[in-house]
Amino acid sequence: MGIALFTLGGTISMAGHTQGIGGVIRLNGADLAAAVPGLTQLGMPLDIHDMDAVPSANLTFAHVLALADSAS
């Protein structure tokens, strides 16, 4: 058994700016997992699923339902 991490993008994955457009999606699930202290020392495999890369304000029920379907 392992740990499943599903990412949808969101504010936590955004960094930088491009010509006044706002944040730029830059971090994926592996980047985010690497930033969690001790996660790799749990002794369990980490299975990362990058579902989407959308800003939090653009997250829809369809995104969440697709994630739930993938997790089941």
ABEGO torsion letter per residue (X at the ends): XBBBBBBAEEAAABBEBBGGAEBBBABBAAAAAAABBGAAAAGBBBBBBBABBBBAAABBAAAAAAAAAAAX
